Amino acid sequence: MALDESPEPDYHSHRDTDAGTNHLIMIASKRMYKKSLAEKNISASYFKLFAPHEVYYFNNLNFIVKEGYNRGRDVGTLDRARELADAVVQRFFPDMVFYVADTKMEVLPGRASIHGGPPDYGYRLYYCRMLSGIPVTPVLQEGAAMAMDNYSYAINYEQLYVDVGQNGVFQINYQNPLRVGKTLQDHVSLLRFSQVLDVFAKVVPLKYAVSESEPNNGIQVNRVVLGYMQLQMKDNPNRYQLVPVWDFIGSRTIGQEYCNETNDSLLTINAIDGTVIDRDYGY
């Protein structure tokens, strides 16, 4: 069956919340498979915030091919997947560089399945923004986007990933792109790493004490990463600054439950003053 892959307007929807209105725009190639599915589609969403003044920000771009039908297991090597993903990212998002790959293949969020069948299958490659050789660290946690109030707005962390399967790239998802402004302070002094480890040793037992009654309660740190994260500015909560932090990335065990998600930050420490940051809240 020949397919007309030229883009066609599909729909524009919106959803009101207490904080503002979320708008979704989609264009798609002609329908195939089922009435609700297209060969390819591109969707973008942006948010209009109500307070204190109307503010617009772009928060998601997603491209997907044959949603729910990328099930082939012959996905090849990770090197091949990265070569394909790099080519896309370098063309459309030149400010982003490869960071890490998730090789679990199928147990990943944002993967579609059809009528209870297996979900889309393949590698997921994460990319990040690099500033003077330091990454804006991608993490599993989303940040404080649900903590909006009447006086400021909060934005999730920037995230870009590319899914690569048997037939090549089948999904590109880019959330909350940053626009980097001027440098606020040069030549900032960072804590010695031994000082950071002292903070980690003191705080970790307190953070996970809630599960101390479990027979198997522990964490395993796989990576310790120095990078930037976005923090709301105290004197201007509608703007953000990039601050150097140490992220302790790893896995968690609670009883019989084992959590091993890519980019899961177990603890985040401000690299300048040693304060502990809650990645879920963003401060």
C-alpha positions as CSV (number, residue, x, y, z in Angstrom):
1,M,0.0,0.0,0.0
2,A,1.4,3.4,-1.0
3,L,1.5,6.0,1.7
4,D,1.2,9.7,1.3
5,E,3.6,11.0,3.9
6,S,3.0,14.7,3.4
7,P,2.1,16.5,6.6
8,E,-1.6,17.2,7.2
9,P,-3.1,19.4,9.9
10,D,-4.7,17.1,12.5
11,Y,-5.9,19.0,15.5
12,H,-5.3,21.7,18.1
13,S,-6.6,21.0,21.5
14,H,-6.3,22.8,24.9
15,R,-6.8,21.9,28.5
16,D,-7.3,24.4,31.3
17,T,-5.7,24.0,34.7
18,D,-5.5,26.2,37.8
19,A,-2.2,27.6,36.6
20,G,-2.9,28.1,33.0
21,T,-3.8,26.5,29.7
22,N,-1.9,23.7,28.0
23,H,-2.1,23.8,24.2
24,L,-1.3,20.8,21.9
25,I,-0.8,21.0,18.2
26,M,-0.3,18.0,15.9
27,I,0.4,17.4,12.3
28,A,0.5,13.9,10.8
29,S,0.9,11.9,7.6
30,K,-2.2,10.2,6.3
31,R,-3.9,7.7,8.5
32,M,-3.0,4.0,8.4
33,Y,-3.6,0.9,10.6
34,K,-6.5,2.3,12.6
35,K,-8.4,5.6,12.5
36,S,-6.5,6.9,15.5
37,L,-3.0,6.1,14.3
38,A,-0.8,7.7,11.6
39,E,2.3,6.6,9.8
40,K,4.1,9.6,11.3
41,N,3.2,12.5,13.5
42,I,4.7,15.5,15.0
43,S,3.2,17.1,18.1
44,A,4.1,20.2,20.0
45,S,2.7,21.7,23.2
46,Y,3.1,25.0,24.9
47,F,1.7,26.5,28.1
48,K,0.0,29.8,28.7
49,L,0.3,30.8,32.4
50,F,-2.2,33.1,34.0
51,A,-0.2,34.7,36.8
52,P,1.2,37.1,37.6
53,H,1.0,38.0,33.9
54,E,0.3,35.9,30.9
55,V,3.5,34.0,30.0
56,Y,4.0,31.5,27.2
57,Y,6.6,28.8,27.2
58,F,7.2,25.9,24.8
59,N,7.4,22.6,26.8
60,N,7.3,19.6,24.5
61,L,8.1,18.4,20.9
62,N,7.6,14.8,19.9
63,F,8.1,13.0,16.6
64,I,7.1,9.3,16.3
65,V,6.9,6.8,13.4
66,K,4.5,3.9,13.4
67,E,3.5,4.3,17.0
68,G,3.0,1.0,18.7
69,Y,4.4,-1.1,15.8
70,N,8.2,-0.8,16.4
71,R,8.4,-4.2,18.0
72,G,11.3,-5.9,16.1
73,R,14.0,-7.4,18.3
74,D,16.8,-7.2,15.8
75,V,18.0,-3.7,16.9
76,G,21.7,-4.2,16.3
77,T,24.5,-2.7,18.4
78,L,24.4,0.3,20.6
79,D,27.1,1.9,18.4
80,R,24.8,1.6,15.4
81,A,21.9,3.1,17.4
82,R,24.1,6.0,18.5
83,E,25.3,6.7,15.0
84,L,21.7,7.0,13.8
85,A,20.6,9.1,16.8
86,D,23.6,11.4,16.6
87,A,22.9,12.2,13.0
88,V,19.4,13.4,13.9
89,V,20.4,15.4,16.9
90,Q,23.4,17.1,15.2
91,R,21.0,18.3,12.4
92,F,18.1,19.5,14.5
93,F,19.5,20.1,18.0
94,P,23.2,21.1,17.5
95,D,23.5,22.4,21.0
96,M,22.9,18.9,22.5
97,V,25.4,16.1,22.9
98,F,25.2,12.4,23.7
99,Y,25.0,11.7,27.4
100,V,24.0,8.1,28.3
101,A,22.0,5.2,26.8
102,D,19.2,3.2,28.4
103,T,19.5,-0.4,27.2
104,K,16.5,-1.9,28.9
105,M,14.8,-1.8,25.4
106,E,11.1,-2.2,26.4
107,V,10.3,-1.2,30.0
108,L,10.4,2.5,29.3
109,P,7.9,5.4,29.7
110,G,6.5,6.9,26.6
111,R,6.4,3.7,24.6
112,A,3.2,2.7,22.9
113,S,1.5,-0.7,22.6
114,I,-1.5,-1.7,20.5
115,H,-4.4,-3.8,21.9
116,G,-2.3,-5.1,24.8
117,G,0.5,-6.3,22.6
118,P,4.2,-5.7,23.3
119,P,5.3,-2.0,23.4
120,D,7.7,-0.4,21.0
121,Y,11.2,-1.8,21.4
122,G,14.7,-0.4,21.2
123,Y,17.5,1.7,22.7
124,R,16.8,5.1,24.3
125,L,19.6,7.6,24.0
126,Y,19.7,10.7,26.2
127,Y,21.3,13.9,25.1
128,C,22.1,17.0,27.1
129,R,23.3,20.6,26.8
130,M,27.0,21.1,27.3
131,L,28.3,24.5,28.7
132,S,32.1,24.9,28.6
133,G,32.5,21.2,28.8
134,I,30.1,20.7,31.8
135,P,26.7,19.0,31.1
136,V,23.3,20.2,32.2
137,T,22.8,16.9,33.9
138,P,19.7,14.9,32.7
139,V,17.9,13.2,35.6
140,L,15.0,10.9,36.1
141,Q,13.2,13.4,38.3
142,E,11.1,15.9,36.5
143,G,11.4,19.0,38.8
144,A,8.9,21.4,40.1
145,A,6.5,21.8,37.2
146,M,3.6,20.8,39.4
147,A,4.4,23.3,42.1
148,M,3.0,26.4,40.4
149,D,1.5,29.2,42.5
150,N,-0.1,32.6,42.0
151,Y,3.2,34.4,42.0
152,S,5.7,32.4,39.9
153,Y,5.9,29.4,37.6
154,A,8.1,26.3,37.6
155,I,9.4,24.4,34.7
156,N,10.5,20.8,34.4
157,Y,14.1,20.0,33.6
158,E,15.3,20.0,30.0
159,Q,15.3,16.5,28.5
160,L,16.0,15.1,25.0
161,Y,15.9,11.5,24.1
162,V,15.9,9.5,20.8
163,D,14.5,5.9,20.5
164,V,16.1,3.6,18.0
165,G,14.7,0.3,17.0
166,Q,15.1,-2.4,14.3
167,N,14.1,0.0,11.5
168,G,16.0,3.0,12.8
169,V,14.9,6.1,14.7
170,F,11.2,5.9,15.6
171,Q,10.8,8.5,18.3
172,I,12.3,11.9,19.3
173,N,11.1,13.6,22.4
174,Y,12.4,17.1,23.5
175,Q,11.0,18.6,26.7
176,N,11.4,22.1,28.1
177,P,14.3,23.4,26.0
178,L,16.4,25.9,27.8
179,R,17.4,29.3,26.5
180,V,20.8,30.2,28.1
181,G,21.4,33.8,28.9
182,K,24.4,35.7,30.2
183,T,26.9,34.5,32.8
184,L,25.9,35.8,36.3
185,Q,29.2,35.1,38.0
186,D,32.7,34.0,36.8
187,H,35.3,32.0,38.6
188,V,33.1,30.5,41.3
189,S,34.9,28.4,43.9
190,L,33.6,24.9,44.3
191,L,33.8,22.7,47.4
192,R,36.5,20.0,47.5
193,F,35.1,16.6,46.6
194,S,36.0,15.3,50.0
195,Q,33.7,18.0,51.5
196,V,30.9,16.8,49.2
197,L,31.4,13.2,50.3
198,D,31.1,14.3,53.9
199,V,27.7,15.9,53.2
200,F,26.6,12.8,51.3
201,A,27.6,10.5,54.3
202,K,25.7,12.7,56.7
203,V,22.5,13.2,54.7
204,V,21.9,9.8,53.0
205,P,21.0,7.9,56.2
206,L,18.5,10.6,57.1
207,K,16.9,10.8,53.6
208,Y,16.3,7.0,53.5
209,A,15.6,6.5,57.2
210,V,11.8,6.2,56.4
211,S,12.5,2.7,55.1
212,E,15.0,1.6,57.8
213,S,12.5,-1.0,59.1
214,E,12.6,-2.9,55.8
215,P,14.8,-6.0,55.8
216,N,16.5,-4.9,52.7
217,N,17.0,-1.2,52.4
218,G,19.9,0.3,50.5
219,I,21.2,2.3,47.6
220,Q,24.0,1.7,45.1
221,V,25.8,4.7,43.6
222,N,26.9,4.0,40.0
223,R,28.1,7.4,39.0
224,V,28.9,10.7,40.6
225,V,28.4,13.6,38.1
226,L,29.4,17.2,38.3
227,G,27.0,19.2,36.1
228,Y,24.6,22.1,36.0
229,M,20.9,22.1,37.2
230,Q,18.3,24.9,36.8
231,L,17.3,26.6,40.1
232,Q,14.7,29.3,40.5
233,M,16.2,32.7,41.3
234,K,15.3,33.9,44.7
235,D,14.9,37.6,43.7
236,N,13.1,36.7,40.4
237,P,11.1,33.4,40.7
238,N,10.0,33.6,37.1
239,R,13.6,33.2,36.0
240,Y,16.1,30.4,36.5
241,Q,19.9,30.2,36.9
242,L,22.2,27.3,36.2
243,V,24.1,26.2,39.3
244,P,26.8,23.5,39.5
245,V,25.8,20.5,41.5
246,W,27.0,17.0,42.2
247,D,24.5,14.2,41.4
248,F,24.9,10.8,42.9
249,I,23.3,8.5,40.3
250,G,22.3,4.9,41.0
251,S,19.7,2.4,42.1
252,R,17.6,1.7,45.2
253,T,16.4,-1.4,47.0
254,I,13.4,-1.4,49.4
255,G,12.4,-4.8,50.7
256,Q,11.6,-6.9,47.6
257,E,11.5,-3.8,45.3
258,Y,14.5,-2.9,43.2
259,C,14.5,0.4,41.4
260,N,17.1,0.8,38.7
261,E,16.2,3.6,36.4
262,T,18.5,5.5,34.1
263,N,19.6,8.9,35.4
264,D,18.0,8.4,38.9
265,S,19.6,11.0,41.1
266,L,19.7,9.6,44.7
267,L,21.1,12.8,46.1
268,T,22.0,16.2,44.7
269,I,24.4,18.5,46.4
270,N,25.1,22.2,45.5
271,A,28.8,22.2,44.5
272,I,29.3,25.8,45.8
273,D,27.8,25.8,49.3
274,G,27.1,22.1,50.0
275,T,23.3,22.5,50.5
276,V,21.2,19.4,49.6
277,I,18.7,19.9,46.7
278,D,15.5,17.9,46.3
279,R,15.4,17.1,42.6
280,D,11.7,16.4,42.7
281,Y,10.9,20.0,43.9
282,G,13.8,21.6,42.1
283,Y,15.3,23.4,45.1
